[in-house]
Amino acid sequence: MPIEVIQADYQNEQHTTDLLFLLIDYAMDVMGGGEPLSEYTQKHLIGNLKQQSNVFTVLA
């Protein structure tokens, strides 16, 4: 199975859904703190990322 690597588009709903899913999953792991992201963080993270010019996300 080939692996596709893309830069996430914060305007793309599927990309942002996938990113939040991955970050919540990581946060719930012991290495991520063992707790899900707060509701506040889940609600505001993508909007804040959209405002940054020096941030990007890679999805594979």
N, C-alpha and C positions, 0 to 999 in steps of 0.2 A: 504494500500500500504506500503510495507516494505521500510525502508530507508537504503540505503547503504552508509557507510562512508568509504572513502578511502584516502590514502595519495597520493597526486598528483605526477605524474611522469613528470618532466619537459622535458623529451625526448618524451613524448606522445603528439602528435599534438592535439588530442581531449581534453586532460586535459588542455593544455596551452590555447587553444581557449576558453574553458569554464572559466578558471581563468581570462583571459583578459575581457571577457564579463561581469563577475560579478564585477570586479574592476572598469570598465568603468561605469557600472550601478550605483554602489555605489558612485563614484566620482560625477556623475551628480545629485545625491540627495543633498538636502540642507546640510545634515550632512557630506557629502563628499566634500563640497565646491561648488557644483552647476555647475561644468564645467567638461567636459570629460577629461580623461587623455590626455596629450599632445601627438602629433605624435611621438616625440622623446621617451617619456616614453613607449608608446605602442610598439615601434620598439625594444627597448633595455631591457625592464624589464625581460623577460624570460631568455635572455642570461645572464643577471647579476645574476638572481636567480640560474642558473645552476652552477655558479662559487662559490656560497656560500656553505660552509659545515655545517653551523649552522642555516639553514632556511628550513622550510618545510611548505606545504600547505595541508589543509584538505578539501576535497570536499565531500558534502553530497547530 
